[in-house]
Amino acid sequence: MAILDKLLGRNTMSDTPTKVIVDCSTGEQTVVPLSAEEIAQMEAAAASAAEAQAKADAEAAAVAAAKQSAQDKLKALGLSDTEIAALTGI
């Protein structure tokens, strides 16, 4: 939860996420709490990012499992590790 809190801009003083508004002409910085809509958008974005990462991790695991399965099948056919590497480039 600490990572989500950090992503949402929550500080240790309160649970309300904040944003920093910078006036580029003066350099003045103002910290303001996020609106309910901004908080909902950030939480939705964080959930979407976590879902996308989980999907990418699952796809990478499936590819790795398929590669290992292919290598095991080649090995079962009697190919050496060197021959398998020559065929697969691994």
VMD Tcl script that draws the C-alpha trace (Angstrom):
set ca {
  {0.00 0.00 0.00}
  {2.95 2.32 0.57}
  {3.77 2.29 -3.15}
  {0.19 3.20 -4.05}
  {0.25 5.95 -1.45}
  {3.45 7.31 -2.96}
  {2.03 7.13 -6.50}
  {-1.08 8.94 -5.36}
  {0.97 11.67 -3.73}
  {-0.12 10.85 -0.20}
  {2.20 12.10 2.46}
  {2.74 10.87 5.98}
  {0.88 13.81 7.46}
  {-2.50 13.01 5.90}
  {-4.26 10.51 3.70}
  {-5.33 13.14 1.18}
  {-3.33 13.02 -2.06}
  {-1.94 16.35 -3.16}
  {-0.58 18.00 -6.27}
  {1.97 20.75 -6.70}
  {1.08 23.71 -8.90}
  {4.10 25.70 -10.05}
  {3.86 29.24 -11.39}
  {6.70 29.18 -13.90}
  {6.92 32.97 -14.08}
  {7.57 33.35 -10.34}
  {8.69 29.85 -9.33}
  {6.04 29.85 -6.61}
  {4.86 26.37 -5.66}
  {1.46 25.66 -4.20}
  {0.47 22.29 -2.76}
  {-3.25 21.58 -3.05}
  {-5.33 18.51 -2.27}
  {-6.66 16.52 -5.21}
  {-10.36 16.59 -5.97}
  {-12.44 13.44 -5.61}
  {-12.47 13.13 -9.40}
  {-8.66 13.39 -9.61}
  {-8.28 10.77 -6.88}
  {-10.67 8.43 -8.71}
  {-8.73 8.94 -11.95}
  {-5.41 8.18 -10.24}
  {-6.78 5.08 -8.54}
  {-8.26 3.86 -11.83}
  {-4.95 4.48 -13.59}
  {-3.05 2.61 -10.86}
  {-5.45 -0.34 -11.08}
  {-5.19 -0.35 -14.88}
  {-1.40 -0.27 -14.72}
  {-1.35 -3.14 -12.22}
  {-3.68 -5.15 -14.45}
  {-1.55 -4.46 -17.52}
  {1.61 -5.48 -15.65}
  {-0.01 -8.71 -14.46}
  {-1.09 -9.49 -18.03}
  {2.41 -8.78 -19.37}
  {3.96 -10.96 -16.66}
  {1.57 -13.81 -17.48}
  {2.33 -13.53 -21.20}
  {6.08 -13.55 -20.54}
  {5.71 -16.62 -18.32}
  {3.68 -18.38 -21.03}
  {6.34 -17.63 -23.65}
  {9.10 -18.88 -21.34}
  {7.13 -22.07 -20.61}
  {6.54 -22.65 -24.34}
  {10.25 -22.20 -25.09}
  {11.20 -24.64 -22.34}
  {8.60 -27.13 -23.56}
  {9.97 -26.91 -27.10}
  {13.52 -27.44 -25.87}
  {12.43 -30.43 -23.78}
  {10.70 -31.97 -26.81}
  {13.79 -31.49 -28.96}
  {15.88 -33.07 -26.22}
  {13.46 -36.03 -26.09}
  {13.98 -36.49 -29.84}
  {17.68 -36.99 -29.12}
  {19.12 -33.58 -30.01}
  {22.07 -32.36 -27.96}
  {22.09 -29.03 -26.14}
  {24.42 -27.66 -28.82}
  {22.08 -28.74 -31.61}
  {19.09 -27.26 -29.81}
  {20.97 -23.98 -29.33}
  {21.88 -23.94 -33.03}
  {18.24 -24.41 -33.99}
  {16.68 -22.01 -31.52}
  {19.42 -19.41 -31.23}
  {19.27 -19.72 -27.44}
}
mol new
graphics top color blue
foreach p $ca { graphics top sphere $p radius 0.5 }
foreach p [lrange $ca 0 end-1] q [lrange $ca 1 end] { graphics top cylinder $p $q radius 0.2 }
display resetview
